[in-house]
Amino acid sequence: MIWEPERLDDQQHLTDGDPGGMLLAVAASAAQVRTGYRTAIEAGIDRLAAQGRPRAIVVAGMGGSAIAGDLMAAVCGRGAPTPFVTLRSYQLPGWVGATDLVVAVSSSGRTEETLSVAAEAVRRGCSLLAVGGAGSPLEAVATQSSALFVPVPTSGQPRANLWLLTVPLIVAAASLGLVQADAALFEDVATALENIAHQCRPSSESFVNPGKTLAMELAESLPMIWGTSPLAAAAGYRLACQLGENAKYPAVFGELPEAGHNQLVAFDGPLAQRDLFADTPSRTLRLVMLRDADEHPQVTRQREVSLRLARDRDVPVTELAGEGAHPLQRVATLIGLGDYASTYLALGYGIDPTPVAAITELKARISQ
């Protein structure tokens, strides 16, 4: 597969090369925010408050559904009085019990790991909130246990339904007093995502399109994606996952300050070296720094020095900053841009961004 950047401005290629409509799905992010908020309110998610604040919140999910849990924790922030755990497995930790809230999230409502955790939560007497496809096994578990269920009108790939799954979780957190989030905030987030969709629309040329520009920077490199706060790290992990699923492209994810204790040394490794006399340019590292206004002062210092070290070694650098006053706004702007970039990266390589053949094959084989 050869990287051909001119494909990004070939409107026919962008249409023919994306038969699953991933670009359209990304463009629908703002509509998902509005729908997710409306669906959560109509489901009566505010009834969670009547149960009192839980000791801990465990969000069970896989893939894009689990990222909804990461975003819930990151948006509520370090100051939240309730700890959050995102669980990507079949079993609850031993400490989870009746005073805890388990949130089971599955776009299809059929994810076996999530169903296993939801059933175990019921057996342990935990409070349960389920978010997923209507008429699914997950809804059946919730209904049988008289738990709250938020039906979301998901379609296509689970990763394309991120905001339908995330917004109900933020509404739930707000009802429990863990974050300030009202209807006006969700409208502001939707507007921000609409602005990104306009800037990154397929008809916008590469030199003025931030999504295409980021894709061109990532192409032919091994991105090391670092977040400078838990919020930026959640967006960075989402970007790494989107590069994998949409573009079938590897990336290394890290978070400062931890990345400064290990991944930083890769600046002196073989992928950071450039052979000026090679017939074809070799794939090299690129440091992608996702920044957030809520950085610890020492992390800010580490970020500045890390960027300087990269540039001193001729490691290319990309810096992205979340925009907005509220954490949800900032993470949404980072994710919105990354979703477009990963899709354009796929199309620049001539890859259909929608299918995930290896994942499909894995599921088929383990079910035999």
C-alpha positions as YAML, in Angstrom:
chain: A
units: angstrom
residues:
- id: 1
  name: MET
  ca: [0.00, 0.00, 0.00]
- id: 2
  name: ILE
  ca: [1.49, 3.29, -1.11]
- id: 3
  name: TRP
  ca: [0.82, 6.67, 0.43]
- id: 4
  name: GLU
  ca: [-0.52, 9.04, -2.22]
- id: 5
  name: PRO
  ca: [-1.45, 12.41, -0.67]
- id: 6
  name: GLU
  ca: [-3.11, 13.62, -3.86]
- id: 7
  name: ARG
  ca: [-5.89, 11.13, -3.15]
- id: 8
  name: LEU
  ca: [-7.08, 13.37, -0.30]
- id: 9
  name: ASP
  ca: [-8.21, 16.05, -2.75]
- id: 10
  name: ASP
  ca: [-9.67, 13.61, -5.27]
- id: 11
  name: GLN
  ca: [-13.39, 13.81, -4.51]
- id: 12
  name: GLN
  ca: [-14.20, 10.72, -6.55]
- id: 13
  name: HIS
  ca: [-11.61, 8.69, -4.64]
- id: 14
  name: LEU
  ca: [-12.91, 9.94, -1.28]
- id: 15
  name: THR
  ca: [-16.36, 8.71, -2.26]
- id: 16
  name: ASP
  ca: [-15.41, 5.42, -3.91]
- id: 17
  name: GLY
  ca: [-12.74, 4.60, -1.32]
- id: 18
  name: ASP
  ca: [-15.13, 4.98, 1.60]
- id: 19
  name: PRO
  ca: [-18.09, 2.73, 0.72]
- id: 20
  name: GLY
  ca: [-18.92, 2.25, 4.41]
- id: 21
  name: GLY
  ca: [-19.36, 5.98, 4.88]
- id: 22
  name: MET
  ca: [-16.83, 6.57, 7.67]
- id: 23
  name: LEU
  ca: [-16.40, 10.22, 6.70]
- id: 24
  name: LEU
  ca: [-20.15, 10.67, 6.92]
- id: 25
  name: ALA
  ca: [-20.17, 8.95, 10.31]
- id: 26
  name: VAL
  ca: [-17.50, 11.31, 11.64]
- id: 27
  name: ALA
  ca: [-19.43, 14.28, 10.26]
- id: 28
  name: ALA
  ca: [-22.45, 13.10, 12.27]
- id: 29
  name: SER
  ca: [-20.63, 13.52, 15.61]
- id: 30
  name: ALA
  ca: [-22.52, 16.70, 16.48]
- id: 31
  name: ALA
  ca: [-25.86, 15.03, 15.79]
- id: 32
  name: GLN
  ca: [-24.76, 12.14, 18.01]
- id: 33
  name: VAL
  ca: [-24.13, 14.52, 20.91]
- id: 34
  name: ARG
  ca: [-27.62, 15.97, 20.61]
- id: 35
  name: THR
  ca: [-29.24, 12.55, 20.20]
- id: 36
  name: GLY
  ca: [-27.25, 11.06, 23.06]
- id: 37
  name: TYR
  ca: [-28.33, 13.84, 25.40]
- id: 38
  name: ARG
  ca: [-31.98, 13.58, 24.40]
- id: 39
  name: THR
  ca: [-31.98, 9.80, 24.72]
- id: 40
  name: ALA
  ca: [-30.42, 9.93, 28.18]
- id: 41
  name: ILE
  ca: [-32.97, 12.43, 29.43]
- id: 42
  name: GLU
  ca: [-35.88, 10.49, 27.95]
- id: 43
  name: ALA
  ca: [-34.62, 7.30, 29.62]
- id: 44
  name: GLY
  ca: [-34.84, 9.03, 33.00]
- id: 45
  name: ILE
  ca: [-31.16, 8.82, 33.77]
- id: 46
  name: ASP
  ca: [-31.58, 11.46, 36.46]
- id: 47
  name: ARG
  ca: [-33.20, 8.72, 38.57]
- id: 48
  name: LEU
  ca: [-29.69, 7.57, 39.43]
- id: 49
  name: ALA
  ca: [-29.50, 10.42, 41.93]
- id: 50
  name: ALA
  ca: [-32.24, 8.82, 44.04]
- id: 51
  name: GLN
  ca: [-29.89, 5.91, 44.79]
- id: 52
  name: GLY
  ca: [-27.29, 8.24, 46.26]
- id: 53
  name: ARG
  ca: [-23.71, 8.69, 45.18]
- id: 54
  name: PRO
  ca: [-21.96, 5.33, 44.67]
- id: 55
  name: ARG
  ca: [-18.71, 4.40, 46.37]
- id: 56
  name: ALA
  ca: [-17.12, 3.82, 42.96]
- id: 57
  name: ILE
  ca: [-18.14, 3.72, 39.31]
- id: 58
  name: VAL
  ca: [-16.98, 0.83, 37.13]
- id: 59
  name: VAL
  ca: [-17.55, 1.24, 33.39]
- id: 60
  name: ALA
  ca: [-17.47, -2.06, 31.52]
- id: 61
  name: GLY
  ca: [-16.94, -2.03, 27.78]
- id: 62
  name: MET
  ca: [-14.65, -3.02, 24.95]
- id: 63
  name: GLY
  ca: [-13.14, -0.97, 22.15]
- id: 64
  name: GLY
  ca: [-14.94, 2.29, 21.49]
- id: 65
  name: SER
  ca: [-17.48, 1.51, 24.20]
- id: 66
  name: ALA
  ca: [-14.70, 1.37, 26.80]
- id: 67
  name: ILE
  ca: [-13.36, 4.72, 25.60]
- id: 68
  name: ALA
  ca: [-16.70, 6.18, 26.69]
- id: 69
  name: GLY
  ca: [-15.71, 5.14, 30.21]
- id: 70
  name: ASP
  ca: [-12.28, 6.73, 29.84]
- id: 71
  name: LEU
  ca: [-13.93, 9.96, 28.76]
- id: 72
  name: MET
  ca: [-16.39, 9.88, 31.66]
- id: 73
  name: ALA
  ca: [-13.52, 9.64, 34.14]
- id: 74
  name: ALA
  ca: [-11.40, 12.24, 32.37]
- id: 75
  name: VAL
  ca: [-14.22, 14.78, 32.05]
- id: 76
  name: CYS
  ca: [-15.15, 14.43, 35.72]
- id: 77
  name: GLY
  ca: [-11.50, 14.96, 36.55]
- id: 78
  name: ARG
  ca: [-9.18, 14.21, 39.41]
- id: 79
  name: GLY
  ca: [-11.29, 16.26, 41.82]
- id: 80
  name: ALA
  ca: [-14.33, 13.99, 41.56]
- id: 81
  name: PRO
  ca: [-15.23, 12.50, 44.96]
- id: 82
  name: THR
  ca: [-15.97, 9.12, 43.38]
- id: 83
  name: PRO
  ca: [-13.25, 6.96, 41.78]
- id: 84
  name: PHE
  ca: [-13.72, 5.63, 38.24]
- id: 85
  name: VAL
  ca: [-12.49, 2.36, 36.78]
- id: 86
  name: THR
  ca: [-12.77, 1.39, 33.11]
- id: 87
  name: LEU
  ca: [-12.99, -2.39, 32.84]
- id: 88
  name: ARG
  ca: [-11.98, -4.16, 29.65]
- id: 89
  name: SER
  ca: [-12.48, -7.80, 30.63]
- id: 90
  name: TYR
  ca: [-15.00, -10.50, 31.52]
- id: 91
  name: GLN
  ca: [-14.95, -10.16, 35.32]
- id: 92
  name: LEU
  ca: [-15.49, -7.52, 37.95]
- id: 93
  name: PRO
  ca: [-12.68, -6.88, 40.43]
- id: 94
  name: GLY
  ca: [-13.21, -8.62, 43.76]
- id: 95
  name: TRP
  ca: [-13.79, -5.38, 45.65]
- id: 96
  name: VAL
  ca: [-16.86, -4.32, 43.62]
- id: 97
  name: GLY
  ca: [-20.08, -4.70, 45.59]
- id: 98
  name: ALA
  ca: [-23.52, -3.39, 46.43]
- id: 99
  name: THR
  ca: [-22.39, 0.18, 47.11]
- id: 100
  name: ASP
  ca: [-20.88, 0.56, 43.64]
- id: 101
  name: LEU
  ca: [-22.38, 1.53, 40.27]
- id: 102
  name: VAL
  ca: [-21.53, -0.65, 37.29]
- id: 103
  name: VAL
  ca: [-22.10, 0.98, 33.89]
- id: 104
  name: ALA
  ca: [-22.27, -1.58, 31.07]
- id: 105
  name: VAL
  ca: [-21.70, -0.02, 27.65]
- id: 106
  name: SER
  ca: [-22.00, -1.87, 24.35]
- id: 107
  name: SER
  ca: [-22.85, -0.31, 21.02]
- id: 108
  name: SER
  ca: [-24.48, -3.51, 19.80]
- id: 109
  name: GLY
  ca: [-25.65, -4.64, 23.22]
- id: 110
  name: ARG
  ca: [-24.14, -8.02, 22.38]
- id: 111
  name: THR
  ca: [-20.49, -7.73, 23.44]
- id: 112
  name: GLU
  ca: [-19.80, -10.92, 25.38]
- id: 113
  name: GLU
  ca: [-17.32, -9.39, 27.83]
- id: 114
  name: THR
  ca: [-19.74, -6.60, 28.74]
- id: 115
  name: LEU
  ca: [-22.68, -8.97, 29.11]
- id: 116
  name: SER
  ca: [-20.60, -11.12, 31.43]
- id: 117
  name: VAL
  ca: [-19.78, -8.15, 33.66]
- id: 118
  name: ALA
  ca: [-23.37, -6.88, 33.65]
- id: 119
  name: ALA
  ca: [-24.69, -10.27, 34.76]
- id: 120
  name: GLU
  ca: [-22.05, -10.48, 37.47]
- id: 121
  name: ALA
  ca: [-22.96, -6.99, 38.69]
- id: 122
  name: VAL
  ca: [-26.57, -8.09, 39.10]
- id: 123
  name: ARG
  ca: [-25.51, -11.17, 41.06]
- id: 124
  name: ARG
  ca: [-23.41, -9.05, 43.40]
- id: 125
  name: GLY
  ca: [-26.23, -6.59, 44.02]
- id: 126
  name: CYS
  ca: [-24.50, -3.64, 42.39]
- id: 127
  name: SER
  ca: [-26.44, -0.74, 40.94]
- id: 128
  name: LEU
  ca: [-26.48, -1.17, 37.17]
- id: 129
  name: LEU
  ca: [-26.77, 1.32, 34.34]
- id: 130
  name: ALA
  ca: [-26.72, -0.14, 30.82]
- id: 131
  name: VAL
  ca: [-26.20, 1.80, 27.60]
- id: 132
  name: GLY
  ca: [-26.49, 0.09, 24.23]
- id: 133
  name: GLY
  ca: [-28.56, -1.09, 21.33]
- id: 134
  name: ALA
  ca: [-32.31, -1.43, 21.79]
- id: 135
  name: GLY
  ca: [-33.75, -4.93, 21.83]
- id: 136
  name: SER
  ca: [-30.37, -6.42, 22.66]
- id: 137
  name: PRO
  ca: [-29.24, -8.98, 25.25]
- id: 138
  name: LEU
  ca: [-27.86, -6.08, 27.30]
- id: 139
  name: GLU
  ca: [-31.31, -4.52, 27.47]
- id: 140
  name: ALA
  ca: [-32.69, -7.90, 28.56]
- id: 141
  name: VAL
  ca: [-30.20, -8.07, 31.44]
- id: 142
  name: ALA
  ca: [-31.15, -4.56, 32.52]
- id: 143
  name: THR
  ca: [-34.88, -5.20, 32.24]
- id: 144
  name: GLN
  ca: [-34.76, -8.47, 34.17]
- id: 145
  name: SER
  ca: [-32.90, -6.76, 37.02]
- id: 146
  name: SER
  ca: [-35.03, -3.57, 36.97]
- id: 147
  name: ALA
  ca: [-31.91, -1.57, 36.09]
- id: 148
  name: LEU
  ca: [-31.86, 1.65, 34.13]
- id: 149
  name: PHE
  ca: [-31.28, 1.14, 30.40]
- id: 150
  name: VAL
  ca: [-30.48, 3.87, 27.87]
- id: 151
  name: PRO
  ca: [-31.24, 2.67, 24.32]
- id: 152
  name: VAL
  ca: [-29.01, 4.32, 21.77]
- id: 153
  name: PRO
  ca: [-29.74, 4.26, 18.03]
- id: 154
  name: THR
  ca: [-26.35, 2.93, 17.01]
- id: 155
  name: SER
  ca: [-25.44, 1.72, 13.55]
- id: 156
  name: GLY
  ca: [-22.30, 0.77, 11.69]
- id: 157
  name: GLN
  ca: [-19.00, 0.25, 13.47]
- id: 158
  name: PRO
  ca: [-19.01, 0.75, 17.27]
- id: 159
  name: ARG
  ca: [-16.13, 3.23, 17.06]
- id: 160
  name: ALA
  ca: [-18.35, 5.46, 14.91]
- id: 161
  name: ASN
  ca: [-20.90, 5.72, 17.74]
- id: 162
  name: LEU
  ca: [-18.62, 7.23, 20.38]
- id: 163
  name: TRP
  ca: [-20.76, 10.24, 21.28]
- id: 164
  name: LEU
  ca: [-24.01, 8.27, 21.41]
- id: 165
  name: LEU
  ca: [-22.34, 6.10, 24.06]
- id: 166
  name: THR
  ca: [-20.37, 8.80, 25.89]
- id: 167
  name: VAL
  ca: [-22.96, 11.53, 26.35]
- id: 168
  name: PRO
  ca: [-25.35, 9.40, 28.46]
- id: 169
  name: LEU
  ca: [-22.43, 8.65, 30.79]
- id: 170
  name: ILE
  ca: [-21.65, 12.34, 31.21]
- id: 171
  name: VAL
  ca: [-25.35, 13.03, 31.88]
- id: 172
  name: ALA
  ca: [-25.28, 10.26, 34.49]
- id: 173
  name: ALA
  ca: [-22.21, 11.80, 36.13]
- id: 174
  name: ALA
  ca: [-23.91, 15.19, 36.20]
- id: 175
  name: SER
  ca: [-27.01, 13.70, 37.85]
- id: 176
  name: LEU
  ca: [-24.75, 12.31, 40.58]
- id: 177
  name: GLY
  ca: [-23.11, 15.68, 41.13]
- id: 178
  name: LEU
  ca: [-19.74, 14.56, 39.77]
- id: 179
  name: VAL
  ca: [-19.47, 17.17, 37.01]
- id: 180
  name: GLN
  ca: [-21.26, 20.31, 35.87]
- id: 181
  name: ALA
  ca: [-22.95, 19.51, 32.57]
- id: 182
  name: ASP
  ca: [-26.27, 20.88, 31.33]
- id: 183
  name: ALA
  ca: [-28.12, 21.13, 28.03]
- id: 184
  name: ALA
  ca: [-26.23, 24.30, 27.07]
- id: 185
  name: LEU
  ca: [-22.89, 22.52, 27.44]
- id: 186
  name: PHE
  ca: [-23.89, 19.66, 25.16]
- id: 187
  name: GLU
  ca: [-25.12, 22.16, 22.57]
- id: 188
  name: ASP
  ca: [-21.76, 23.95, 22.77]
- id: 189
  name: VAL
  ca: [-19.95, 20.64, 22.25]
- id: 190
  name: ALA
  ca: [-22.16, 19.81, 19.28]
- id: 191
  name: THR
  ca: [-21.44, 23.23, 17.78]
- id: 192
  name: ALA
  ca: [-17.69, 22.71, 18.22]
- id: 193
  name: LEU
  ca: [-17.91, 19.36, 16.43]
- id: 194
  name: GLU
  ca: [-19.94, 20.97, 13.64]
- id: 195
  name: ASN
  ca: [-17.18, 23.53, 13.19]
- id: 196
  name: ILE
  ca: [-14.59, 20.77, 12.92]
- id: 197
  name: ALA
  ca: [-16.77, 18.94, 10.41]
- id: 198
  name: HIS
  ca: [-16.91, 22.09, 8.29]
- id: 199
  name: GLN
  ca: [-13.15, 22.64, 8.44]
- id: 200
  name: CYS
  ca: [-12.41, 18.97, 7.69]
- id: 201
  name: ARG
  ca: [-15.08, 18.36, 5.04]
- id: 202
  name: PRO
  ca: [-13.91, 16.31, 2.03]
- id: 203
  name: SER
  ca: [-14.29, 19.22, -0.39]
- id: 204
  name: SER
  ca: [-11.88, 21.37, 1.64]
- id: 205
  name: GLU
  ca: [-8.39, 21.33, 0.11]
- id: 206
  name: SER
  ca: [-5.52, 19.76, 2.03]
- id: 207
  name: PHE
  ca: [-3.66, 23.01, 2.66]
- id: 208
  name: VAL
  ca: [-6.60, 24.48, 4.62]
- id: 209
  name: ASN
  ca: [-8.07, 21.24, 5.99]
- id: 210
  name: PRO
  ca: [-6.70, 20.38, 9.47]
- id: 211
  name: GLY
  ca: [-7.84, 16.76, 9.23]
- id: 212
  name: LYS
  ca: [-6.03, 16.18, 5.94]
- id: 213
  name: THR
  ca: [-2.99, 18.12, 7.17]
- id: 214
  name: LEU
  ca: [-2.70, 15.91, 10.25]
- id: 215
  name: ALA
  ca: [-3.08, 12.79, 8.11]
- id: 216
  name: MET
  ca: [-0.22, 13.94, 5.88]
- id: 217
  name: GLU
  ca: [1.97, 14.57, 8.93]
- id: 218
  name: LEU
  ca: [1.26, 11.09, 10.30]
- id: 219
  name: ALA
  ca: [1.80, 9.28, 7.00]
- id: 220
  name: GLU
  ca: [5.04, 7.32, 6.62]
- id: 221
  name: SER
  ca: [5.89, 7.77, 10.31]
- id: 222
  name: LEU
  ca: [5.47, 5.83, 13.53]
- id: 223
  name: PRO
  ca: [3.45, 8.22, 15.69]
- id: 224
  name: MET
  ca: [4.23, 8.42, 19.38]
- id: 225
  name: ILE
  ca: [1.06, 10.00, 20.77]
- id: 226
  name: TRP
  ca: [1.43, 11.58, 24.20]
- id: 227
  name: GLY
  ca: [-1.22, 13.26, 26.32]
- id: 228
  name: THR
  ca: [-0.31, 15.90, 28.89]
- id: 229
  name: SER
  ca: [-3.28, 15.29, 31.21]
- id: 230
  name: PRO
  ca: [-5.77, 12.48, 31.81]
- id: 231
  name: LEU
  ca: [-8.15, 14.30, 29.47]
- id: 232
  name: ALA
  ca: [-5.59, 14.67, 26.68]
- id: 233
  name: ALA
  ca: [-4.46, 11.09, 27.29]
- id: 234
  name: ALA
  ca: [-8.01, 9.83, 26.73]
- id: 235
  name: ALA
  ca: [-8.07, 11.66, 23.40]
- id: 236
  name: GLY
  ca: [-4.61, 10.31, 22.59]
- id: 237
  name: TYR
  ca: [-5.65, 6.74, 23.25]
- id: 238
  name: ARG
  ca: [-8.72, 7.27, 21.06]
- id: 239
  name: LEU
  ca: [-6.47, 8.57, 18.27]
- id: 240
  name: ALA
  ca: [-4.17, 5.55, 18.53]
- id: 241
  name: CYS
  ca: [-7.18, 3.22, 18.38]
- id: 242
  name: GLN
  ca: [-8.67, 5.08, 15.42]
- id: 243
  name: LEU
  ca: [-5.39, 4.89, 13.53]
- id: 244
  name: GLY
  ca: [-5.41, 1.15, 14.09]
- id: 245
  name: GLU
  ca: [-9.03, 0.50, 13.14]
- id: 246
  name: ASN
  ca: [-9.58, 3.09, 10.43]
- id: 247
  name: ALA
  ca: [-6.14, 3.24, 8.79]
- id: 248
  name: LYS
  ca: [-4.85, -0.17, 9.94]
- id: 249
  name: TYR
  ca: [-1.85, 1.86, 11.06]
- id: 250
  name: PRO
  ca: [0.26, 1.36, 14.20]
- id: 251
  name: ALA
  ca: [0.87, 4.01, 16.84]
- id: 252
  name: VAL
  ca: [2.49, 4.17, 20.27]
- id: 253
  name: PHE
  ca: [0.40, 5.76, 23.02]
- id: 254
  name: GLY
  ca: [1.77, 7.37, 26.16]
- id: 255
  name: GLU
  ca: [1.00, 9.95, 28.82]
- id: 256
  name: LEU
  ca: [3.27, 12.43, 30.53]
- id: 257
  name: PRO
  ca: [4.90, 12.25, 32.98]
- id: 258
  name: GLU
  ca: [5.17, 8.44, 32.60]
- id: 259
  name: ALA
  ca: [6.28, 8.59, 28.94]
- id: 260
  name: GLY
  ca: [9.26, 10.65, 30.05]
- id: 261
  name: HIS
  ca: [10.48, 7.66, 32.04]
- id: 262
  name: ASN
  ca: [10.56, 5.18, 29.14]
- id: 263
  name: GLN
  ca: [9.26, 6.10, 25.68]
- id: 264
  name: LEU
  ca: [11.40, 9.23, 25.55]
- id: 265
  name: VAL
  ca: [14.51, 7.09, 25.00]
- id: 266
  name: ALA
  ca: [13.17, 6.06, 21.58]
- id: 267
  name: PHE
  ca: [14.36, 9.47, 20.36]
- id: 268
  name: ASP
  ca: [17.84, 7.91, 20.37]
- id: 269
  name: GLY
  ca: [16.79, 4.63, 18.77]
- id: 270
  name: PRO
  ca: [16.83, 3.22, 15.23]
- id: 271
  name: LEU
  ca: [13.49, 4.69, 14.19]
- id: 272
  name: ALA
  ca: [14.70, 8.18, 15.04]
- id: 273
  name: GLN
  ca: [17.65, 7.89, 12.64]
- id: 274
  name: ARG
  ca: [17.40, 9.21, 9.10]
- id: 275
  name: ASP
  ca: [19.44, 7.84, 6.21]
- id: 276
  name: LEU
  ca: [19.94, 10.82, 3.93]
- id: 277
  name: PHE
  ca: [21.38, 8.59, 1.19]
- id: 278
  name: ALA
  ca: [18.64, 5.96, 1.13]
- id: 279
  name: ASP
  ca: [16.80, 5.45, -2.17]
- id: 280
  name: THR
  ca: [13.47, 5.77, -0.38]
- id: 281
  name: PRO
  ca: [12.83, 7.60, 2.88]
- id: 282
  name: SER
  ca: [12.57, 5.29, 5.88]
- id: 283
  name: ARG
  ca: [9.68, 5.37, 8.29]
- id: 284
  name: THR
  ca: [10.64, 7.43, 11.33]
- id: 285
  name: LEU
  ca: [9.20, 8.46, 14.64]
- id: 286
  name: ARG
  ca: [6.88, 11.43, 14.95]
- id: 287
  name: LEU
  ca: [6.01, 12.87, 18.34]
- id: 288
  name: VAL
  ca: [2.34, 13.88, 18.51]
- id: 289
  name: MET
  ca: [1.73, 15.93, 21.65]
- id: 290
  name: LEU
  ca: [-1.88, 16.38, 22.74]
- id: 291
  name: ARG
  ca: [-2.10, 19.32, 25.11]
- id: 292
  name: ASP
  ca: [-4.70, 20.32, 27.66]
- id: 293
  name: ALA
  ca: [-5.16, 23.50, 29.68]
- id: 294
  name: ASP
  ca: [-5.37, 21.41, 32.85]
- id: 295
  name: GLU
  ca: [-1.73, 20.34, 32.95]
- id: 296
  name: HIS
  ca: [0.28, 19.98, 36.13]
- id: 297
  name: PRO
  ca: [3.01, 22.65, 36.12]
- id: 298
  name: GLN
  ca: [5.73, 20.01, 36.15]
- id: 299
  name: VAL
  ca: [4.08, 18.21, 33.23]
- id: 300
  name: THR
  ca: [4.10, 21.49, 31.32]
- id: 301
  name: ARG
  ca: [7.84, 21.67, 31.93]
- id: 302
  name: GLN
  ca: [8.28, 18.04, 30.85]
- id: 303
  name: ARG
  ca: [6.27, 18.71, 27.70]
- id: 304
  name: GLU
  ca: [8.41, 21.69, 26.77]
- id: 305
  name: VAL
  ca: [11.67, 19.85, 27.36]
- id: 306
  name: SER
  ca: [10.45, 16.69, 25.56]
- id: 307
  name: LEU
  ca: [9.53, 18.71, 22.49]
- id: 308
  name: ARG
  ca: [12.94, 20.36, 22.56]
- id: 309
  name: LEU
  ca: [14.70, 17.01, 22.87]
- id: 310
  name: ALA
  ca: [12.73, 15.67, 19.90]
- id: 311
  name: ARG
  ca: [13.56, 18.66, 17.73]
- id: 312
  name: ASP
  ca: [17.23, 18.52, 18.74]
- id: 313
  name: ARG
  ca: [17.28, 14.96, 17.35]
- id: 314
  name: ASP
  ca: [15.33, 15.86, 14.19]
- id: 315
  name: VAL
  ca: [12.29, 13.89, 15.34]
- id: 316
  name: PRO
  ca: [9.28, 15.58, 13.69]
- id: 317
  name: VAL
  ca: [6.75, 17.06, 16.09]
- id: 318
  name: THR
  ca: [3.01, 17.73, 15.91]
- id: 319
  name: GLU
  ca: [1.27, 19.68, 18.68]
- id: 320
  name: LEU
  ca: [-2.50, 19.68, 19.15]
- id: 321
  name: ALA
  ca: [-4.39, 21.54, 21.86]
- id: 322
  name: GLY
  ca: [-7.94, 21.03, 23.07]
- id: 323
  name: GLU
  ca: [-10.15, 24.09, 22.77]
- id: 324
  name: GLY
  ca: [-12.89, 25.25, 25.12]
- id: 325
  name: ALA
  ca: [-13.48, 26.10, 28.75]
- id: 326
  name: HIS
  ca: [-15.14, 22.83, 29.77]
- id: 327
  name: PRO
  ca: [-13.23, 19.52, 29.76]
- id: 328
  name: LEU
  ca: [-15.86, 17.93, 27.50]
- id: 329
  name: GLN
  ca: [-15.37, 20.67, 24.93]
- id: 330
  name: ARG
  ca: [-11.60, 20.27, 24.98]
- id: 331
  name: VAL
  ca: [-11.61, 16.51, 24.60]
- id: 332
  name: ALA
  ca: [-14.26, 16.68, 21.88]
- id: 333
  name: THR
  ca: [-12.17, 19.03, 19.75]
- id: 334
  name: LEU
  ca: [-9.15, 16.75, 20.03]
- id: 335
  name: ILE
  ca: [-11.15, 13.64, 19.22]
- id: 336
  name: GLY
  ca: [-13.05, 15.27, 16.37]
- id: 337
  name: LEU
  ca: [-9.84, 16.22, 14.58]
- id: 338
  name: GLY
  ca: [-8.26, 12.83, 15.23]
- id: 339
  name: ASP
  ca: [-11.26, 10.95, 13.86]
- id: 340
  name: TYR
  ca: [-11.01, 12.85, 10.59]
- id: 341
  name: ALA
  ca: [-7.23, 12.45, 10.37]
- id: 342
  name: SER
  ca: [-7.36, 8.68, 10.86]
- id: 343
  name: THR
  ca: [-10.00, 8.36, 8.15]
- id: 344
  name: TYR
  ca: [-8.06, 10.52, 5.70]
- id: 345
  name: LEU
  ca: [-4.89, 8.56, 6.47]
- id: 346
  name: ALA
  ca: [-6.70, 5.38, 5.45]
- id: 347
  name: LEU
  ca: [-7.96, 6.94, 2.24]
- id: 348
  name: GLY
  ca: [-4.52, 8.32, 1.41]
- id: 349
  name: TYR
  ca: [-3.19, 4.77, 1.52]
- id: 350
  name: GLY
  ca: [-6.11, 3.48, -0.54]
- id: 351
  name: ILE
  ca: [-7.56, 1.62, 2.46]
- id: 352
  name: ASP
  ca: [-11.28, 1.31, 3.14]
- id: 353
  name: PRO
  ca: [-11.58, 2.75, 6.67]
- id: 354
  name: THR
  ca: [-14.64, 0.78, 7.72]
- id: 355
  name: PRO
  ca: [-13.85, -2.98, 7.67]
- id: 356
  name: VAL
  ca: [-11.88, -4.53, 10.53]
- id: 357
  name: ALA
  ca: [-11.22, -7.94, 9.00]
- id: 358
  name: ALA
  ca: [-8.74, -9.16, 11.60]
- id: 359
  name: ILE
  ca: [-11.13, -8.35, 14.47]
- id: 360
  name: THR
  ca: [-13.98, -10.07, 12.66]
- id: 361
  name: GLU
  ca: [-11.82, -13.15, 12.10]
- id: 362
  name: LEU
  ca: [-10.71, -13.19, 15.74]
- id: 363
  name: LYS
  ca: [-14.31, -13.11, 16.98]
- id: 364
  name: ALA
  ca: [-15.32, -15.85, 14.56]
- id: 365
  name: ARG
  ca: [-12.50, -18.14, 15.64]
- id: 366
  name: ILE
  ca: [-12.99, -17.75, 19.39]
- id: 367
  name: SER
  ca: [-16.70, -18.44, 19.00]
- id: 368
  name: GLN
  ca: [-16.06, -21.84, 17.39]
...
